[in-house]
Amino acid sequence: MPGLDSVETPVSRIQVLALPYDRDSVLVALRARASTPRPSTAALDSAFANFRGPFVAFSAAVYRVSKLRDTVAQLGTRLASLPAGTPEYEALRAHGERAADSLRAAEARRDRARTALDAARTTSLPRTDSLRQAIHVWEDSTYRDWDSIVRILVERRHHQPIADTTDATGRVRMMLPPGRWWISARSWDVGDPNAEWYWNVPADADTVVLSSATGHHQPRY
């Protein structure tokens, strides 16, 4: 393929790699020859699930407070520009008071959500450290030959990986030499601190779209 017109993703400012080999096929081959099975992740997945709800609730509460603060500030600026005592002034002042009441209520909900999140972090996450460590030890052993295998593939294909970063619109243009290429990227899931989106998509068209339809949503162990 002489070139790739663009890579499109809903996420801006993430690194995109064009690889002259199929990354997933290397991972599958290495896992197939592992001397021991991958440690169970059931306990980790359960802990992540228990943490996800409080995290999402707190994130939503913080966003709500931020939006209401902006509204209160904007109403205050508009109110300062109006003559006191006029009907427009009084209507805007009443609107501002209601917005301020909503802000105080939202701040209280945010504080309660923070307390719930802190409790979930204290009870759920510390016990995951040893489980994560077991997975990391297994991965270090299973993938120890990764660098040498990839180096051989790159030498055989006579092409080096190409890296770039998506712009504010979530796009990047990459010019690729002729040959088979795969577009690989990762992006943290903003709604879950223990999950990510992962893509490894063949560059078989002028435009490669990295979306939920072409990627995998997976835990970040």
Secondary structure, DSSP 8 states (H G I E B T S, - for coil): ---EEEEE-SS-S-EEEEESS-HHHHHHHHHHT-SS-----HHHHHHHHHHHHHHHHHHHHHHHHHHHHHHHHHHHHHHHTS-TTSHHHHHHHHHHHHHHHHHHHHHHHHHHHHHHHHHHHHHHSTTHHHHHHHHHHHHHHHTTTHHHHHHHHHHHHT---EEEE--TTSEEEE---SS--EEEEEEE-TT-TTEEEEEEEE--SSEEE-STTTSEEEE--
